[in-house]
Amino acid sequence: MPEFTMEMVREWWRNTTGESHYNKTLAGLISKGSDAKLREYIRRLCLEGVIEPVGKRDGMYRLIQEMPEPVDWQGVDEYRDFPIVLPFELRKYVWIDPGSSIMVAGSKDSGKSGFILRTVAMNMYNVNTVLISNIEGGISQIKRRFNAMDIDIPTPAPFKIYHAVDNFHDFIKEPNTLYAVDYIDVPDTGEYFMIAPAIAKIQTKLRAKLSEEVVNHGSVALIGLQKSKRSDIAFGGEQTLKKASLYLAMDKGRIKIVSAKVHADPKINPTNMAWTFQYDDEGTKFINPLRDYGDNGR
């Protein structure tokens, strides 16, 4: 095998993303007898501030990112919100900033997917719109749900649909886009702790290019989550709540604002506002919505 140098190791790590074990360095070019030499180079790269150990297990390292350009926060139009329309006229009460996310936590058969699909149709002419769906009931069911709406959708539809069951953040690539995720599920083993990291990855991608494309052009994610009927918070717990600009809880025939970080009217706090409704068999047309002042509804 050819002799490897410190510069070769440094360059390899500078082109590496994520976390990696040190023995993967220059994979295939380092003989087993050169482990001590490689460890010395790894130690020196740590001292230089090129990489750092991640602490999960011995030998794991990550590339330390170079300093980005500072964010031009003074060049932002602070009065420009994201032009999303939501069912139940929710935008009367909540402000949605570019680069933020909306969570819809719904119990079984609550209308969560219907809310997400309807939001897609309502925004197809307002903003670039993408639906990322696990297509749990099949593509025919999605078509029936769109067709059941009182919204005319032309052919071809002015929005895109992608199928995914995980790694939803991989699809977030465009600025000024509404990404509707239906929905983040967990394995049957019930590993709910995986939900919050999946949300965090989406949030990171929404803001990934803010310094390159001007903060005003951040995208927004509408994310469906599952919850029990006994709680307003999704499986995954309080960690699913902290990153949301707007957090909604849906049960059969009822929707509630659990949290709204920014209020459309500073004098009106919409937290705990709730509405009752009926919906058609496909669950995409919400009928007779009425304000509900019971059960802490405001």
URMO-V712566 format. One record per backbone hydrogen bond with DSSP energy under -1.0 kcal/mol. NH is the residue of the N-H (numbers start at 1). CO is the residue of the C=O. Records with the same first field share a line. If there is no record, write none. Layout:
BEGIN
NH->CO, CO
END
This chain:
BEGIN
9->5
10->6
11->7
12->8
13->9
14->10
16->13
20->61
22->59
24->21
25->22
27->24
29->26
34->31
35->32
38->34
39->35
40->36
41->37
42->38
43->39
44->40
45->41
46->42
47->43
48->44
50->45
52->62
54->60
60->57
61->20
62->52
64->50
73->71
76->73
78->76
80->77
82->96
84->82
90->87
92->89
93->90
94->90
95->262
99->219
100->97
102->221
103->246
104->223
105->248
106->225
107->250
110->107
115->111
116->112
117->113
118->114
119->115
120->116
121->117
122->118
123->119
127->123
130->178
131->160
132->180
133->162
134->182
138->135
142->138
143->139
144->140
145->141
146->142
147->143
148->144
149->146
160->129
162->131
164->133
170->167
171->168
172->169
173->171
176->217
178->128
179->220
180->130
181->222
182->132
184->224
190->187
192->190
194->191
195->192
198->194
199->195
200->196
201->197
202->198
203->199
204->200
205->201
206->202
207->203
210->207
213->209
217->214
218->215
220->177
221->100
222->179
223->102
224->181
225->104
227->106
231->228
235->226
237->234
240->237
241->238
242->238
244->241
245->101
246->101
247->259
248->103
249->256
250->105
251->254
254->251
255->275
256->249
257->273
258->247
259->247
261->245
264->93
268->265
272->257
273->270
275->255
276->290
277->253
278->287
280->285
283->280
287->278
290->276
292->274
297->294
298->272
END
